[in-house]
Amino acid sequence: MKSFFYPSSIAVFGVSDSSSNLGRVIVQNLDRFGFQGNVHPVGTGEGLVSGKKVLANIEAAKGIPDLAVLLVPAERVPEALDRCGAKGIRHVIIESGGFSELHEGKKSLEDKIRAIAEKRGIKVVGPNCFGVINLEACVVVPFFILNPAYMKKGSVSLISQSGGIYYDTCMLASFEGVGLNKLISVGNKLMINEADCLEYLVEDKGTKTIGLYLESFSEGRRLMEIAARTTKPIVCLKANRSRAGQEIARFHTTALAGDDVVADGALRQSGIHRVRNFREMMDVFKVFSLPVLKGRRLALITRSGGHGVLAADAVHRHGFTLAALSDGFFDLVKSRKINVIRMTNPVDVGDIYSLESYGEIIEKALQEKEVDGVVFVATFSSETDGVAVKKAISRAAELAPRYEKPVAFCAVTNRDQWLQIRETNGFPIFTDVDDVLRALARSLEHHGNTTGRVLGKKEMARERPVQAVLSASLSGMVDPGKGFPLLKKYGVPVADYSIVRTIDEAIPAAQRIGYPVAVKTASPEVLHKTENQGVVLDVSGDHALEKTIQGIASGPFLVQKMAPVGAEVIVGGKRDPEFGPVVLFGLGGIFAEVFKDTIIRVAPIDEVIAAGMVEGIRGSAVLKGFRGQKPRDVRALVEVLVHVSTLLVDHPEIASLDINPLIVLEEGKGCLAVDVKIGINV
């Protein structure tokens, strides 16, 4: 990837001296930003662009360019690529559109490009992209006009599947004072995808924070591996959230684990911060330019009672606490002739403004042992106080790294001062305290993700088919006679059962198991037993068993020991097209899809991740002993989650799995699976 960002010479295909020519814009961008290497415009063979003669073909270029940028009609790309290969160029960006993004019929053209690239040993970014920007090396090759006057160099790098988001990042970052380092538009991801780019950026010294805009994952598990071995913040705006899962009616797991829910769990598991929109992504970029927040205790300082109330609400909403401030802090504030309305946190510094004391107040707050971070809401007169506020911002920019605590500044002013204030020392400025607190929550989460993490090469376990591959009925469903033994093989406790076909088989089976028993249809074709009158509970004797068997439509039947009363949970799994096997956990029973209180992680998982899943659902209090109930055996539940994740990795033929319900018994008494449903790929 380095040659895409640090080429010493660049060839640009598709250039003419026409004012409407887009290839010409690429050459001009390189000139405008001061690229020091050689640039070879290739196109008509006539005229000059930025003082450089347009060549009729690449063969006329002196030397071998490190990088070629193609902006020619789609049907001419294969020929241009082949000429690059013959010239010895090994890195090519195809910015041209007109490929599979239009329709599937264009995929053959992409296949032709791939074949040429592989034959010639060429690495390709694109097609249908805006290429790369590296402000460190003045490499700027998009075909839209950019100006170094508003492109601030910094430490944020972006990988984008969308050219529009790529462009908007350039524009909004310049407005927000966010410094950019490297940007790459991957387009159709023909040969180089987001995982390749991420792998480069996590090692790149100039990149401190990484942004991702994605509509699909090319190698989801590899992306997770790369993210898990860096402490750099990675922020992902993932679109295409509403794709429906398959076979929703067949499995609770599939209904609850749609594509986007799986993506959410996978990103969280690997420490990637998922944001909901472009605005939030920029706010998180800003907060990661500050020292990482290491605790929940915040000092809020405002010059308005209303802002203080809003700030306190936001603190509660985003899971923070108001730090206890010392008498010494308030003594300092009062000594500076500031009328403190309330000696509390949030600190309302009243109606006697002393802007010159802002920096001193911020520093005193940072010195407080009980304070992990400071939020300052600066309400001020835009006509008279702009200079003083800029001084306060400059002081905050100097103090935050010294004390290794974030100082988040909120301010609103008039149009003329707005950009001036935002450009002060490159310090991030927010407009709404709720945005600040939401972004700081990401910073605190990042601290938790990286604290104590042992970095190094970490790989997701590869899927390894075992010798005994499951078989199923024509519908793709595994019958309980095979499903339950599979669970037991992987260490999942199962309530004692027997599969029978007649009442003559059922009675001795029930007597062996011991009454009371549950009787269920064992047909794999009956997916939802309760709705189809396929379950009868608490059958207490031979006569009742006979009547029950007669009342269920047809065999085979599952006669099972009634499990003791416990908490009902669902443990499930599915094979996701982007991340492979995933594990689902949540409150179970017939209301699993009603409450939708679930959490998902990519398999395999260990006990730490499994324990986090149990703790992560809203209903975890039910398992800990709610309103006088005895605590449930969470340790045994954690073991079940780990075992099921191993089962899913070992059996890639499993498309979906439901253990619903799994009964979690009292602490020390374990768990029992009383129902299992497995679908396999047929």
C-alpha positions as CSV (number, residue, x, y, z in Angstrom):
1,M,0.0,0.0,0.0
2,K,2.9,2.4,0.6
3,S,3.4,3.2,-3.1
4,F,-0.2,4.4,-3.3
5,F,0.4,7.0,-0.6
6,Y,4.1,7.8,-1.2
7,P,4.9,7.6,-4.9
8,S,7.9,9.5,-6.3
9,S,6.2,9.8,-9.7
10,I,2.7,9.6,-11.0
11,A,1.1,9.0,-14.4
12,V,-2.4,10.3,-15.0
13,F,-4.4,8.8,-17.8
14,G,-7.2,10.6,-19.5
15,V,-5.8,14.1,-19.6
16,S,-6.4,16.9,-22.0
17,D,-6.1,20.7,-21.8
18,S,-9.8,21.1,-22.2
19,S,-11.3,23.2,-19.3
20,S,-14.0,20.5,-18.8
21,N,-11.5,17.6,-18.6
22,L,-11.4,15.8,-15.2
23,G,-8.0,14.2,-15.7
24,R,-6.7,17.7,-15.9
25,V,-8.1,18.4,-12.4
26,I,-5.9,15.6,-11.0
27,V,-2.7,17.1,-12.4
28,Q,-3.7,20.5,-11.1
29,N,-4.5,19.2,-7.6
30,L,-1.0,17.7,-7.5
31,D,0.5,21.0,-8.6
32,R,-1.6,23.0,-6.2
33,F,-0.6,21.0,-3.2
34,G,3.1,21.0,-4.1
35,F,3.7,17.4,-5.0
36,Q,7.5,17.2,-5.5
37,G,7.7,14.2,-7.8
38,N,7.3,13.8,-11.5
39,V,3.8,14.0,-13.0
40,H,3.2,12.5,-16.4
41,P,-0.2,13.5,-18.0
42,V,-1.3,10.9,-20.6
43,G,-4.1,11.5,-23.1
44,T,-4.4,13.4,-26.3
45,G,-0.8,14.2,-26.8
46,E,-1.6,17.8,-27.3
47,G,-1.3,20.9,-25.1
48,L,0.0,21.7,-21.6
49,V,-1.6,21.1,-18.2
50,S,0.1,22.9,-15.2
51,G,3.1,23.4,-17.4
52,K,3.5,19.7,-18.3
53,K,3.2,18.4,-21.8
54,V,0.3,15.9,-22.3
55,L,1.8,12.7,-23.6
56,A,0.1,10.6,-26.3
57,N,0.9,7.3,-24.5
58,I,2.6,6.1,-21.4
59,E,5.5,4.7,-23.4
60,A,6.7,8.3,-23.9
61,A,7.1,8.9,-20.2
62,K,10.7,9.0,-18.9
63,G,11.4,6.3,-16.3
64,I,8.8,4.1,-14.7
65,P,6.1,5.9,-12.6
66,D,5.4,4.4,-9.2
67,L,1.7,5.0,-9.5
68,A,-0.8,5.4,-12.4
69,V,-4.2,7.0,-12.1
70,L,-6.7,6.0,-14.8
71,L,-9.6,8.2,-15.6
72,V,-10.6,6.9,-19.1
73,P,-13.9,5.4,-20.3
74,A,-14.6,2.0,-18.7
75,E,-14.2,0.1,-21.9
76,R,-10.7,1.5,-22.4
77,V,-9.5,0.7,-18.9
78,P,-8.2,-2.9,-19.7
79,E,-6.0,-1.6,-22.5
80,A,-4.6,1.3,-20.3
81,L,-4.0,-1.2,-17.5
82,D,-2.1,-3.5,-19.8
83,R,0.0,-0.7,-21.0
84,C,0.8,0.2,-17.4
85,G,1.9,-3.3,-16.8
86,A,4.1,-3.4,-19.9
87,K,5.7,-0.1,-18.8
88,G,6.5,-1.7,-15.4
89,I,4.0,0.2,-13.3
90,R,2.8,-2.0,-10.4
91,H,0.3,0.3,-8.6
92,V,-2.8,1.6,-10.3
93,I,-5.8,3.6,-9.2
94,I,-8.9,3.2,-11.5
95,E,-11.1,6.2,-10.9
96,S,-13.3,5.5,-13.9
97,G,-16.9,4.4,-13.3
98,G,-19.2,2.3,-15.4
99,F,-18.5,-1.1,-13.9
100,S,-20.5,-3.5,-11.5
101,E,-21.9,-0.5,-9.7
102,L,-24.2,0.0,-12.7
103,H,-25.3,-3.5,-13.2
104,E,-24.1,-7.1,-13.0
105,G,-23.5,-7.3,-16.7
106,K,-20.4,-5.1,-16.2
107,K,-18.8,-7.6,-13.9
108,S,-17.2,-9.3,-16.9
109,L,-15.2,-6.1,-17.5
110,E,-14.0,-6.2,-13.9
111,D,-13.0,-9.8,-14.4
112,K,-10.9,-8.8,-17.4
113,I,-9.2,-6.1,-15.4
114,R,-8.4,-8.5,-12.6
115,A,-7.0,-11.0,-15.0
116,I,-4.7,-8.4,-16.5
117,A,-3.6,-7.1,-13.1
118,E,-2.8,-10.6,-11.9
119,K,-0.9,-11.4,-15.1
120,R,1.1,-8.2,-14.8
121,G,1.6,-8.2,-11.0
122,I,-0.4,-4.9,-10.6
123,K,-2.2,-3.9,-7.4
124,V,-5.4,-2.0,-8.1
125,V,-7.5,0.4,-6.1
126,G,-11.0,0.9,-7.4
127,P,-12.6,1.0,-9.9
128,N,-15.2,3.7,-9.5
129,C,-13.4,5.7,-6.8
130,F,-11.8,9.0,-6.0
131,G,-8.3,7.6,-5.3
132,V,-6.0,8.7,-2.5
133,I,-5.0,11.8,-0.6
134,N,-1.8,11.9,1.5
135,L,-1.3,15.4,2.9
136,E,2.1,14.4,4.3
137,A,3.5,13.8,0.8
138,C,1.2,16.2,-1.1
139,V,-0.3,13.3,-3.0
140,V,-3.9,14.5,-4.0
141,V,-5.4,12.6,-6.9
142,P,-9.2,13.0,-6.7
143,F,-10.8,14.4,-9.9
144,F,-12.6,17.2,-8.0
145,I,-10.9,20.5,-7.2
146,L,-9.3,20.7,-3.7
147,N,-7.5,23.7,-2.2
148,P,-4.6,23.4,0.4
149,A,-6.0,26.6,2.0
150,Y,-8.7,24.6,3.7
151,M,-7.2,21.1,3.8
152,K,-5.6,21.1,7.2
153,K,-3.0,18.4,7.8
154,G,-3.5,16.3,10.9
155,S,-3.7,12.7,12.1
156,V,-7.2,11.5,11.0
157,S,-7.2,9.0,8.1
158,L,-10.3,7.7,6.3
159,I,-11.2,4.6,4.3
160,S,-14.4,5.2,2.3
161,Q,-16.5,3.0,0.1
162,S,-18.3,6.1,-1.0
163,G,-16.8,8.9,-3.1
164,G,-19.5,11.3,-1.7
165,I,-18.6,10.6,1.9
166,Y,-14.9,11.0,1.0
167,Y,-15.6,14.4,-0.5
168,D,-17.8,15.5,2.4
169,T,-15.1,14.5,4.9
170,C,-12.7,16.8,3.2
171,M,-15.2,19.7,3.3
172,L,-16.6,19.1,6.9
173,A,-13.2,18.4,8.4
174,S,-11.9,21.7,7.1
175,F,-14.9,23.5,8.6
176,E,-14.6,21.6,12.0
177,G,-10.8,22.1,12.3
178,V,-10.2,18.3,12.0
179,G,-6.7,17.7,10.5
180,L,-6.6,14.9,7.9
181,N,-3.7,12.7,7.1
182,K,-4.6,10.1,4.5
183,L,-7.8,9.3,2.7
184,I,-8.5,6.4,0.3
185,S,-11.6,5.7,-1.7
186,V,-11.9,2.0,-2.3
187,G,-14.9,2.1,-4.7
188,N,-15.9,-1.3,-6.0
189,K,-13.1,-3.0,-4.0
190,L,-12.0,-5.2,-7.0
191,M,-8.6,-6.1,-5.6
192,I,-7.9,-3.9,-2.6
193,N,-10.5,-3.7,0.2
194,E,-11.0,-2.0,3.5
195,A,-9.1,-4.6,5.4
196,D,-6.0,-4.1,3.2
197,C,-6.2,-0.4,3.8
198,L,-6.8,-0.7,7.5
199,E,-3.9,-3.0,7.9
200,Y,-1.7,-0.3,6.4
201,L,-3.1,2.6,8.4
202,V,-2.8,0.9,11.8
203,E,1.0,0.8,11.2
204,D,1.2,4.2,9.6
205,K,3.0,6.7,11.9
206,G,1.1,9.7,10.7
207,T,-2.3,8.2,11.4
208,K,-3.6,8.4,15.0
209,T,-7.4,8.0,14.4
210,I,-9.0,5.9,11.6
211,G,-12.4,6.4,10.0
212,L,-14.3,3.9,8.0
213,Y,-17.4,4.4,5.8
214,L,-18.7,1.1,4.6
215,E,-21.8,-0.3,2.9
216,S,-20.5,-3.9,3.0
217,F,-17.7,-6.0,4.6
218,S,-15.3,-7.8,2.2
219,E,-13.5,-9.7,4.9
220,G,-15.3,-9.2,8.1
221,R,-13.3,-11.5,10.3
222,R,-10.0,-10.2,9.0
223,L,-11.1,-6.7,9.7
224,M,-11.8,-7.7,13.3
225,E,-8.4,-9.2,13.7
226,I,-6.6,-6.1,12.5
227,A,-8.7,-3.8,14.7
228,A,-8.2,-6.0,17.7
229,R,-4.4,-5.6,17.6
230,T,-4.2,-1.8,17.6
231,T,-4.8,0.9,20.2
232,K,-5.6,3.5,17.6
233,P,-9.3,4.6,17.7
234,I,-11.2,3.2,14.7
235,V,-14.6,4.9,14.0
236,C,-17.0,3.2,11.6
237,L,-20.1,4.7,9.8
238,K,-21.7,1.6,8.5
239,A,-24.6,2.2,6.1
240,N,-27.0,-0.3,4.4
241,R,-28.5,-1.1,7.8
242,S,-31.9,-2.4,6.7
243,R,-31.2,-5.5,4.7
244,A,-33.5,-8.2,5.9
245,G,-32.2,-11.6,7.1
246,Q,-33.3,-14.8,5.5
247,E,-35.8,-17.3,6.9
248,I,-37.1,-15.0,9.6
249,A,-40.0,-17.2,10.4
250,R,-37.9,-20.4,10.8
251,F,-35.5,-19.3,13.6
252,H,-35.7,-16.9,16.5
253,T,-31.9,-16.4,16.1
254,T,-32.3,-15.4,12.4
255,A,-35.1,-13.0,13.3
256,L,-33.1,-11.4,16.1
257,A,-29.7,-11.5,14.4
258,G,-30.2,-9.6,11.2
259,D,-27.3,-8.5,9.1
260,D,-26.9,-5.1,10.7
261,V,-27.3,-6.5,14.3
262,V,-24.4,-8.9,13.5
263,A,-22.3,-6.1,12.2
264,D,-23.0,-4.1,15.3
265,G,-21.9,-6.9,17.6
266,A,-18.8,-7.7,15.5
267,L,-17.7,-4.0,15.5
268,R,-18.2,-3.7,19.2
269,Q,-16.3,-7.0,19.8
270,S,-13.3,-5.8,18.0
271,G,-13.2,-2.4,19.6
272,I,-14.4,-0.4,16.6
273,H,-16.6,2.6,17.5
274,R,-19.8,2.5,15.4
275,V,-21.5,5.9,14.8
276,R,-25.0,6.6,13.5
277,N,-24.3,9.4,11.1
278,F,-21.7,11.6,9.5
279,R,-22.1,14.4,12.1
280,E,-21.4,12.0,14.9
281,M,-18.4,10.6,13.1
282,M,-16.9,14.1,12.9
283,D,-17.6,14.7,16.6
284,V,-15.8,11.5,17.5
285,F,-12.8,12.5,15.4
286,K,-12.7,15.7,17.4
287,V,-12.8,14.1,20.8
288,F,-10.0,11.6,19.9
289,S,-7.8,14.6,19.2
290,L,-8.0,15.1,23.0
291,P,-6.4,12.9,25.7
292,V,-8.4,9.8,26.2
293,L,-11.0,9.9,29.1
294,K,-10.0,7.5,31.8
295,G,-13.0,7.7,34.1
296,R,-16.7,8.8,34.4
297,R,-16.3,11.8,36.7
298,L,-16.7,15.1,35.0
299,A,-16.5,18.7,36.0
300,L,-19.1,20.8,34.1
301,I,-18.5,24.6,34.1
302,T,-21.1,26.9,32.5
303,R,-22.0,30.6,32.4
304,S,-25.7,29.8,32.0
305,G,-28.1,28.0,34.3
306,G,-29.9,26.6,31.3
307,H,-26.8,25.1,29.9
308,G,-26.0,23.7,33.4
309,V,-29.3,21.9,33.5
310,L,-28.9,20.5,29.9
311,A,-25.3,19.4,30.8
312,A,-26.5,17.6,33.9
313,D,-29.2,15.8,31.9
314,A,-26.6,14.8,29.3
315,V,-24.2,13.5,32.0
316,H,-27.0,11.1,33.3
317,R,-28.1,10.1,29.8
318,H,-24.6,9.1,28.7
319,G,-23.6,7.2,31.8
320,F,-21.3,9.8,33.5
321,T,-21.2,11.1,37.0
322,L,-20.7,14.7,38.3
323,A,-17.3,14.9,40.1
324,A,-17.2,16.1,43.7
325,L,-15.3,19.4,43.6
326,S,-13.2,20.5,46.6
327,D,-13.7,23.6,48.7
328,G,-10.4,24.8,47.2
329,F,-11.8,24.8,43.7
330,F,-14.7,27.0,44.8
331,D,-12.4,29.2,46.9
332,L,-10.4,29.9,43.7
333,V,-13.5,30.8,41.7
334,K,-14.8,33.2,44.4
335,S,-11.4,34.8,44.8
336,R,-11.5,35.8,41.1
337,K,-14.6,37.8,41.9
338,I,-16.9,35.4,40.1
339,N,-20.3,35.2,41.5
340,V,-21.0,31.4,41.9
341,I,-24.7,30.9,41.9
342,R,-24.5,27.4,43.2
343,M,-21.5,25.7,45.0
344,T,-22.2,22.5,43.1
345,N,-21.3,20.6,39.9
346,P,-22.3,21.8,37.3
347,V,-20.6,25.0,38.3
348,D,-22.8,28.0,37.3
349,V,-20.3,30.9,37.4
350,G,-23.2,33.5,37.5
351,D,-23.7,36.8,36.0
352,I,-20.5,38.6,36.8
353,Y,-18.3,37.5,33.9
354,S,-14.5,37.3,34.3
355,L,-13.3,35.8,31.0
356,E,-9.7,36.3,31.9
357,S,-10.0,33.7,34.6
358,Y,-11.2,30.9,32.4
359,G,-7.9,29.3,31.9
360,E,-7.1,29.4,35.6
361,I,-10.5,27.8,36.4
362,I,-10.0,25.0,33.8
363,E,-6.5,24.3,35.3
364,K,-7.9,24.1,38.8
365,A,-10.6,21.7,37.7
366,L,-8.0,19.5,36.0
367,Q,-6.0,19.4,39.2
368,E,-8.9,18.0,41.2
369,K,-8.2,14.3,42.0
370,E,-11.9,13.5,41.6
371,V,-12.1,14.9,38.1
372,D,-11.4,12.8,35.0
373,G,-12.4,15.4,32.4
374,V,-13.7,18.9,32.0
375,V,-16.6,20.2,29.9
376,F,-16.7,24.0,29.6
377,V,-19.8,25.7,28.0
378,A,-18.7,29.2,27.1
379,T,-21.7,31.5,26.7
380,F,-20.3,34.9,25.7
381,S,-20.8,38.2,23.8
382,S,-19.6,37.7,20.3
383,E,-19.1,41.5,20.0
384,T,-16.8,42.0,23.0
385,D,-15.5,38.7,24.3
386,G,-14.1,36.9,21.3
387,V,-10.5,37.6,22.1
388,A,-10.8,36.4,25.7
389,V,-12.6,33.2,24.6
390,K,-9.8,32.4,22.1
391,K,-7.3,32.9,24.9
392,A,-9.2,30.4,27.0
393,I,-9.3,27.9,24.2
394,S,-5.5,28.3,23.7
395,R,-5.0,27.6,27.4
396,A,-7.3,24.6,27.3
397,A,-5.2,23.2,24.3
398,E,-2.1,23.6,26.4
399,L,-3.5,22.2,29.7
400,A,-5.3,19.1,28.4
401,P,-2.1,17.2,27.3
402,R,-0.2,18.4,30.4
403,Y,-2.7,16.9,32.8
404,E,-3.6,14.0,30.4
405,K,-7.3,14.8,30.8
406,P,-9.7,15.9,28.1
407,V,-11.1,19.5,28.1
408,A,-14.2,19.7,25.8
409,F,-15.2,23.2,24.8
410,C,-18.7,24.2,23.8
411,A,-19.3,27.6,22.2
412,V,-21.6,29.4,19.9
413,T,-20.9,32.7,18.3
414,N,-21.6,34.9,15.3
415,R,-20.8,33.8,11.7
416,D,-17.7,36.0,11.4
417,Q,-16.0,34.7,14.6
418,W,-17.0,31.1,14.1
419,L,-14.2,29.9,11.9
420,Q,-11.6,32.0,13.8
421,I,-12.5,30.3,17.1
422,R,-12.6,26.9,15.6
423,E,-9.1,27.4,14.1
424,T,-7.6,28.4,17.4
425,N,-4.7,26.0,18.0
426,G,-6.6,23.4,16.1
427,F,-8.5,22.7,19.3
428,P,-11.9,21.0,18.8
429,I,-15.0,23.1,19.5
430,F,-18.5,21.7,19.9
431,T,-21.8,23.5,19.7
432,D,-24.1,21.2,21.9
433,V,-23.2,19.7,25.2
434,D,-25.1,16.5,24.3
435,D,-22.8,16.0,21.4
436,V,-19.8,16.5,23.7
437,L,-21.0,13.9,26.2
438,R,-21.9,11.3,23.5
439,A,-18.4,11.7,22.0
440,L,-16.7,11.5,25.4
441,A,-18.5,8.3,26.0
442,R,-16.7,6.9,23.0
443,S,-13.4,8.1,24.5
444,L,-14.1,6.3,27.8
445,E,-15.2,3.2,26.0
446,H,-11.9,3.2,24.0
447,H,-10.0,3.5,27.3
448,G,-11.8,0.4,28.6
449,N,-11.2,-1.5,25.3
450,T,-7.5,-0.8,25.3
451,T,-6.6,-0.9,29.0
452,G,-4.6,-4.1,29.7
453,R,-4.9,-5.4,26.2
454,V,-1.9,-7.4,25.1
455,L,-1.2,-6.3,21.6
456,G,0.2,-8.5,18.9
457,K,-1.0,-10.7,16.1
458,K,-4.5,-12.0,16.9
459,E,-6.4,-14.2,14.5
460,M,-9.9,-15.4,14.6
461,A,-10.0,-19.2,14.7
462,R,-10.3,-20.7,11.2
463,E,-13.3,-22.8,10.5
464,R,-12.4,-26.5,10.5
465,P,-15.0,-29.0,9.4
466,V,-15.1,-32.1,11.6
467,Q,-15.4,-35.6,10.3
468,A,-19.0,-36.1,11.3
469,V,-21.0,-33.6,9.2
470,L,-24.6,-33.1,10.1
471,S,-27.4,-34.4,7.8
472,A,-30.9,-33.1,7.7
473,S,-34.3,-33.6,6.2
474,L,-35.3,-32.2,2.8
475,S,-36.3,-29.0,4.5
476,G,-32.7,-28.6,5.9
477,M,-33.8,-29.2,9.5
478,V,-31.9,-31.6,11.9
479,D,-34.2,-33.8,14.0
480,P,-33.8,-33.7,17.8
481,G,-32.4,-37.2,17.8
482,K,-29.3,-35.8,16.2
483,G,-29.5,-32.3,17.6
484,F,-29.5,-33.1,21.3
485,P,-26.5,-35.6,21.1
486,L,-24.5,-32.9,19.2
487,L,-25.1,-30.5,22.1
488,K,-24.1,-33.1,24.7
489,K,-20.9,-33.8,22.7
490,Y,-20.0,-30.2,23.1
491,G,-20.7,-30.1,26.8
492,V,-24.1,-28.5,26.7
493,P,-26.3,-30.1,29.4
494,V,-29.6,-31.5,28.1
495,A,-32.7,-32.5,30.0
496,D,-33.0,-36.3,29.9
497,Y,-35.1,-37.4,26.9
498,S,-36.2,-40.2,24.7
499,I,-37.4,-40.2,21.1
500,V,-40.4,-42.6,20.7
501,R,-42.9,-43.4,17.9
502,T,-45.8,-45.1,19.8
503,I,-47.4,-45.1,23.2
504,D,-45.9,-48.5,23.8
505,E,-42.5,-47.0,23.5
506,A,-43.4,-43.8,25.3
507,I,-44.6,-45.3,28.6
508,P,-41.5,-47.2,29.5
509,A,-39.4,-44.3,28.4
510,A,-41.3,-41.9,30.7
511,Q,-41.0,-44.4,33.6
512,R,-37.3,-44.6,33.1
513,I,-36.9,-40.8,32.9
514,G,-39.3,-40.2,35.8
515,Y,-42.6,-38.3,35.9
516,P,-43.5,-35.5,35.4
517,V,-42.4,-35.3,31.7
518,A,-42.9,-33.0,28.8
519,V,-44.2,-34.4,25.5
520,K,-43.3,-32.7,22.2
521,T,-43.5,-33.4,18.6
522,A,-40.0,-34.5,17.4
523,S,-40.7,-33.9,13.7
524,P,-38.1,-31.5,12.3
525,E,-40.7,-30.1,10.0
526,V,-42.7,-28.5,12.9
527,L,-40.7,-25.4,13.6
528,H,-42.7,-23.7,16.3
529,K,-44.1,-26.4,18.6
530,T,-46.1,-24.2,20.9
531,E,-48.0,-22.5,18.1
532,N,-48.8,-25.9,16.5
533,Q,-50.0,-27.6,19.7
534,G,-46.9,-29.7,19.7
535,V,-46.0,-29.3,23.3
536,V,-47.7,-30.6,26.5
537,L,-46.0,-30.0,29.9
538,D,-46.2,-31.6,33.3
539,V,-47.6,-35.0,32.1
540,S,-47.8,-36.8,35.4
541,G,-48.5,-40.5,34.7
542,D,-49.1,-43.3,32.2
543,H,-52.7,-42.5,31.6
544,A,-52.1,-38.8,31.1
545,L,-49.2,-39.7,28.8
546,E,-51.4,-41.9,26.6
547,K,-54.0,-39.2,26.2
548,T,-51.3,-36.7,25.4
549,I,-49.8,-38.8,22.7
550,Q,-53.2,-39.3,21.2
551,G,-53.7,-35.5,21.1
552,I,-50.6,-34.7,19.2
553,A,-51.1,-35.1,15.5
554,S,-48.3,-37.6,14.6
555,G,-45.0,-39.0,15.7
556,P,-42.2,-39.2,16.3
557,F,-42.4,-37.8,19.9
558,L,-39.9,-36.4,22.3
559,V,-40.5,-37.5,25.9
560,Q,-38.4,-35.3,28.2
561,K,-37.9,-34.9,31.9
562,M,-39.6,-31.7,33.1
563,A,-36.8,-29.2,34.0
564,P,-36.8,-27.4,37.4
565,V,-38.0,-23.8,37.4
566,G,-35.3,-21.4,36.3
567,A,-34.6,-18.4,34.1
568,E,-35.4,-19.0,30.4
569,V,-32.7,-17.7,28.0
570,I,-32.0,-18.3,24.3
571,V,-28.6,-19.3,23.1
572,G,-28.4,-19.3,19.3
573,G,-26.1,-19.1,16.4
574,K,-26.1,-18.5,12.7
575,R,-23.7,-18.2,9.7
576,D,-23.4,-14.7,8.7
577,P,-22.2,-14.0,5.1
578,E,-19.7,-11.4,6.2
579,F,-18.5,-12.6,9.6
580,G,-19.1,-16.3,9.5
581,P,-20.4,-18.1,12.7
582,V,-21.9,-15.8,15.3
583,V,-23.3,-16.5,18.7
584,L,-26.5,-14.9,20.1
585,F,-27.6,-14.7,23.7
586,G,-30.7,-13.1,25.3
587,L,-33.8,-13.7,27.4
588,G,-35.6,-16.6,25.9
589,G,-38.9,-18.5,25.9
590,I,-41.9,-17.7,23.7
591,F,-41.3,-13.9,24.1
592,A,-37.7,-13.9,22.8
593,E,-38.7,-11.9,19.7
594,V,-41.0,-9.6,21.7
595,F,-38.4,-8.4,24.1
596,K,-35.5,-8.6,21.6
597,D,-33.1,-8.3,24.6
598,T,-30.1,-9.9,22.9
599,I,-26.4,-9.6,22.3
600,I,-24.3,-11.0,19.5
601,R,-20.6,-11.9,19.2
602,V,-18.5,-13.5,16.4
603,A,-17.4,-17.1,17.2
604,P,-15.3,-18.4,18.7
605,I,-15.6,-16.6,22.0
606,D,-13.8,-17.1,25.3
607,E,-15.2,-16.9,28.9
608,V,-14.4,-13.2,29.2
609,I,-16.5,-12.4,26.1
610,A,-19.2,-14.8,27.1
611,A,-19.4,-13.2,30.6
612,G,-19.7,-9.8,28.9
613,M,-22.6,-11.0,26.8
614,V,-24.4,-12.2,29.9
615,E,-23.8,-8.8,31.6
616,G,-24.6,-6.9,28.5
617,I,-28.3,-7.6,28.1
618,R,-30.8,-5.3,29.8
619,G,-32.4,-8.3,31.6
620,S,-29.2,-9.4,33.3
621,A,-30.7,-8.5,36.6
622,V,-33.1,-11.5,36.3
623,L,-30.0,-13.8,36.4
624,K,-28.5,-12.1,39.4
625,G,-31.5,-12.6,41.7
626,F,-34.2,-10.0,41.1
627,R,-36.8,-9.1,43.9
628,G,-35.9,-11.9,46.2
629,Q,-35.2,-14.6,43.6
630,K,-32.1,-16.7,44.0
631,P,-29.2,-15.9,41.7
632,R,-28.9,-18.2,38.7
633,D,-25.9,-20.2,37.6
634,V,-24.2,-17.6,35.4
635,R,-20.9,-19.5,35.4
636,A,-22.6,-22.5,33.8
637,L,-24.3,-20.3,31.3
638,V,-21.0,-18.7,30.3
639,E,-19.6,-22.2,29.7
640,V,-22.6,-23.1,27.5
641,L,-22.0,-19.9,25.4
642,V,-18.3,-20.9,24.9
643,H,-19.2,-24.5,24.0
644,V,-21.8,-23.4,21.5
645,S,-19.4,-21.0,19.8
646,T,-16.9,-23.9,19.4
647,L,-19.7,-26.1,17.9
648,L,-20.5,-23.4,15.4
649,V,-16.9,-23.0,14.3
650,D,-16.5,-26.8,14.0
651,H,-19.6,-27.2,11.9
652,P,-19.7,-24.8,9.0
653,E,-22.7,-26.7,7.6
654,I,-24.9,-25.2,10.3
655,A,-26.9,-22.2,9.0
656,S,-28.9,-21.5,12.1
657,L,-29.2,-22.9,15.6
658,D,-31.7,-22.2,18.5
659,I,-31.5,-23.5,22.0
660,N,-34.7,-22.0,23.2
661,P,-35.2,-22.2,26.0
662,L,-32.1,-23.0,27.9
663,I,-33.1,-23.2,31.6
664,V,-30.6,-21.5,33.9
665,L,-31.0,-23.1,37.3
666,E,-30.1,-21.8,40.7
667,E,-26.4,-20.9,41.4
668,G,-24.3,-24.0,41.4
669,K,-27.0,-26.2,39.8
670,G,-26.1,-25.6,36.1
671,C,-28.2,-25.2,33.0
672,L,-30.5,-27.5,30.9
673,A,-31.3,-27.3,27.2
674,V,-34.9,-28.4,26.7
675,D,-35.3,-27.6,23.0
676,V,-32.9,-27.4,20.1
677,K,-33.5,-26.5,16.5
678,I,-30.7,-26.7,13.9
679,G,-30.9,-25.8,10.2
680,I,-28.1,-26.7,7.8
681,N,-27.2,-25.6,4.3
682,V,-28.6,-28.0,1.8
